[in-house]
Each structure stands twice: as C-alpha cells, then as structure tokens.
C-alpha cells in the first residue's frame, strides 16, 4: 500500500530523512518509531503532501506521491499530531466541511459524519463546539474526520501523545477495530508500548535512518533477548558499576535511572561477581530495550 | 474494496472517490477545488451572520451619518455635488478595501498559524494554489459584502441615486481582489501577527485617508499627490464615484487598468509566496 525507496528529505543543509526504504502491506498496522528528530514526522509530511520529497521514491496504492499528489491525498486519511480542528464549526460540521474537499457532500456527507461519530463515540457531541471537547475527544474527532473520505490508508502522527492512559486505551481499541475493517494503518509513535500493542511490523528510526525493521516480538527477541536485568544502584556508584560490568564483558547500558543489563541469566552472576549489593529485578524485555541496545541511549531523549 | 460506511454513506466504496470527485467539482481551469475552500469561508461567515450583519450595516449607518450628514452640513459641496454624495462612494470603496483586508490578513493568518486550518485542508485533495485562491476569492466576497452594505445604507439615506450605482458592486469585488492579493502576499511573509499591524498603520489606514475618499487628491501637496496616485484605492475610488453619480470618464478606464496591473502582479505573487511559506 505504501512503498518508499531511498526516500530523502532535506531542509537546506539539514537532512531529516537520509534514504529510507520501507513497505507497508495491505491491512497491516505499521509503526515508525524513534525519538524526536528521527525523521518520522518528515516522512509523514511527505506522505501527506505537505512536503515534497528531496529524493527517492514514495508510492501510495501504486501512485507516485510526487506525480499524483491529488489522487494520493484522496486515498489517505491524515490524523495530525497537533489538533487542527476548525474552531469556526461545530463537531459534525467539521466533518462535513472536510468531506466536501473530497467531493462528498449533502446527505451522503451527513450520513457519513454520523456513522464516523458513532465509530469514535462522539455522536452525542455532534452539535457541540469543538473547543468544549477534551484532548482525547479531539483526537477521536480528528480520526473521524480522517475517515470521511473512506480511505484505504490511515496515517497517524503520534496519535496518543499527551493523552491520559484511559483515552490512550480507548484510542488503541478504536485503531484495532479500524484495522479489523481492513484499513491499512501507518502510525508514528515514540511509545514502544504502543507499537508493541498495535503494530504488526515496525521500523525504528534514528537520525533520519532506519536502524531495524521487523515484528515487535521478533525485534525484541533478536536485539534484546527474553529478559533483562534492571539494576538500581545508589547514584554515587552508578557510573562505576556500569563501567565495571562493561569491563567484565556484559552488555550493560545506561537506561536513565536504571542500568539495563542484557542477557539476564548470565548478568545476575556477573553482578554478584562485582561484589556489590544492588537493588535488581529481572523483567521481560520490551521495545524500549531494543532501542537502547541499538543506539546506546534512551528513546525519549529529546 | 468494501467501505467502512454502510447504506447511503458507503458511496462508491473505499477510495472510490477521486474519479467521482473530478466529475462533481465545477471544473474551472486554474481554479480546480477553489470553490470548496471559498464555501468553507462562506459557511464560517454565515454561522455568525448576526454579528457579521451588524458590522456590515451598522457601521455604515454611523459613518454616513457622521461624514455625510454631519460633516456634509459644513462642507456643502465638492466639484458641484453635495458633500454627502461625494463622500458616500469614497466610503463604499474604502470599506470594500477594509472588508477584503481584514479577512485576508488577520483572518488568513489565524487560519494558517493558530488554527492550522490550512494544514487540515492541504491534507485533502486541495492544492496549495487552490487553497490560496479560495482565501483570495473569499476576501473579494467580503469586499463585496462590506462595500454593498455601505452602498445600501447610502442609498437609503438618499446619498446615492443614479441607477449606474449598481455597477459599484462588481467593482467592489474587483477592489477586493486587489487588496486580498496584496494582503495575502503580506501574510505570507510576516513573521508574527503583530507585524500585520504595521501593514495597517503604514499602508491601509493612510490609503483610506489619502485616496480621495474624503476630498479630491488634486488639492494635496505635490508629494502626497504623487503618492496617492500610486495607491490602488485612489483608482478604485475614482471609478466607484463615477458609477455613483452616473458620469463616465476616460480616467475611469485608466484607473481600471492600474487596478488590473496590481492584480496581475499580486495575484500570482500571493500564491507563490504562500507556497514558499507553507510547502517545505
């Protein structure tokens, strides 16, 4: 459905996307992960026609984004990172005005708006002003709006950033149900947990490049093992212990507040070997660990 | 492919719209989907029609009472016509300018930066050119509404009586096109909304005072007279005033050419500058 080859985006001297390849298959949920500045949003902007590509190829549903921007935009539903609902209109009218740009109007637009509002559980708010909605509701309304052209592809830029846990889970459930209805989803996130929950496949980006690509579980297995040992030494011994473990040949990383040692089984022995008593816990690995392992730094670094 | 919608809402099925879209949209060359952007602005305007209507008719009631009846009582006549008859078309042209300018400066800036409406529209099949042309066309429509409101009140007061005055309306639209294009060019380059105030204080407000709105520019000191001759509103006022009293002069044809000249420069310029600002 989406196909990128050697995709490049430059802003003057700065290269935001430095030649990436990825492919999103029909009906799957695909995640672009990475810290801020990794190039996720630039990739999305190119995909949604806000930004011309500087090199490489980008195709959606077999159409070249550079050559057929209008057709591509007609096939894609876009959920932006920041709320851009129209404060001049009430909830349902926001959807109807948006639908018109796709040639959907009159009774069909109204009926679609109501069905989309049902889907995101906002029908009872249809006549309210958009500024009376909570953050989570606004995000759901943005999704409803993105569905007005009945798109085969839905693109979401950090759909749950800034939402409380309850709203986040509601949104995940919504995205899963859209996927079940056959919509191909591409989303960016910097929450590893989110990617693990929603995505069939992900790529992890850093500095405009793709570090790895695969299924979340597979990436965890391949790059982080099944369990890690998390150590919480007192701050004054933190650096020393990290250096010592690394000197002993263990794969230990600074996980920001906790030392993360990969290969938990052997690690426990290694920590004993240091002769230090530290608070430690074995826990299953997650995507966060994959990122840490690949880049040696925390994902949420700004 | 199946649709996520059921019944009538399903239409032609998922992603089946692009072809149908082209067929349904009024296919004006160069303008494409501009109409839908214009329609968005019209709908937003009519949603608050009560306050907008008050502005369109309320201000002229007071302005014409002040300048026409009030000031006019002392001035009696200019160039052989009553001062009220002289000043009314000047105010029509001036308000057409303000109508277009407010919406395409502060209005457009808010939609571009604060509300991110431009971003949301550009995620649809609408192109940046169609988006800007929609702003532009709506700005001219606002000029028509503001100028028309002033004309209606002037007619009610009896300051405008000649049937040719009806031609003032399409001319307000032309004045609107000129000022919307200039204003959108400015909006495309200002770093912040406060910079727009400078545009008003240095360009728009002096124009209202110097463009023959209240008195003939021939009586101005030479420097200001030359300056006034260069201002687009001066030419708009000349033509609108001619229509108002039903006197057609070659000067009006020249004035129209000057306005078209402004249009030829700023209409493409505002599209180009906006594209440069938004598409990165």
Contacts between the chains, C-beta under 8 A, distances in Angstrom:
chain1	res1	chain2	res2	distance
A	11	B	280	6.5
A	48	B	123	5.3
A	49	B	122	6.4
A	49	B	123	7.0
A	50	B	119	6.9
A	50	B	122	5.9
A	50	B	123	7.4
A	50	B	278	7.8
A	50	B	279	6.8
A	50	B	280	8.0
A	51	B	279	6.7
A	51	B	280	5.9
A	52	B	279	6.7
A	61	B	15	7.1
A	69	B	127	7.3
A	70	B	18	7.4
A	70	B	125	4.6
A	70	B	127	6.8
A	71	B	18	5.1
A	71	B	125	7.7
A	73	B	123	6.6
A	73	B	124	6.1
A	73	B	125	5.0
A	74	B	15	7.5
A	74	B	17	5.7
A	74	B	18	4.1
A	74	B	21	6.4
A	74	B	124	7.8
A	74	B	125	4.9
A	75	B	15	4.9
A	75	B	18	7.2
A	76	B	123	7.8
A	78	B	123	4.0
A	80	B	116	7.4
A	80	B	119	6.5
A	80	B	120	7.2
A	80	B	123	7.3
A	82	B	116	6.5
A	83	B	116	7.7
A	84	B	115	6.8
A	84	B	116	3.4
A	84	B	117	6.6
A	84	B	119	5.2
A	84	B	120	4.3
A	85	B	120	7.6
A	86	B	40	7.9
A	86	B	44	7.7
A	86	B	115	6.6
A	86	B	117	5.7
A	86	B	120	7.0
A	87	B	115	5.8
A	88	B	44	3.9
A	88	B	47	6.5
A	88	B	115	7.9
A	89	B	43	7.2
A	89	B	44	6.8
A	89	B	47	6.8
A	93	B	43	7.5
A	93	B	47	7.9
A	97	B	40	5.4
A	97	B	43	6.5
A	98	B	120	7.1
A	98	B	124	6.8
A	100	B	36	5.0
A	100	B	39	6.7
A	100	B	40	7.6
A	101	B	33	6.5
A	101	B	36	5.3
A	101	B	37	7.9
A	101	B	121	6.4
A	101	B	124	3.6
A	101	B	125	6.2
A	101	B	126	5.1
A	102	B	17	5.3
A	102	B	21	6.2
A	102	B	124	6.0
A	102	B	125	6.4
A	103	B	17	5.8
A	103	B	20	5.9
A	103	B	21	3.5
A	103	B	22	8.0
A	103	B	24	4.7
A	103	B	25	6.2
A	104	B	11	6.9
A	104	B	17	6.7
A	105	B	24	8.0
A	107	B	8	6.5
A	108	B	8	6.0
A	108	B	9	5.8
A	108	B	11	5.8
A	111	B	5	7.5
A	111	B	7	6.8
A	111	B	8	5.3
A	111	B	9	3.9
A	112	B	5	5.5
A	112	B	9	4.3
A	115	B	4	7.9
A	115	B	5	5.3
A	115	B	6	6.8
A	115	B	9	5.5
A	116	B	5	7.9
A	119	B	4	7.5
A	145	B	120	7.8
A	147	B	4	6.3
A	149	B	17	5.9
A	149	B	124	7.5
A	150	B	3	5.2
A	150	B	4	6.1
A	150	B	5	6.0
A	150	B	10	7.6
A	150	B	11	6.9
A	150	B	13	7.4
A	150	B	14	4.8
A	150	B	15	6.8
A	150	B	16	7.6
A	150	B	17	7.1
A	151	B	14	7.1
A	151	B	15	6.5
A	152	B	1	6.0
A	152	B	14	5.1
A	152	B	15	4.5
A	178	B	4	7.3
A	181	B	2	7.9
A	181	B	4	5.2
A	182	B	1	7.0
A	182	B	2	6.6
A	182	B	14	7.9
A	183	B	4	6.9
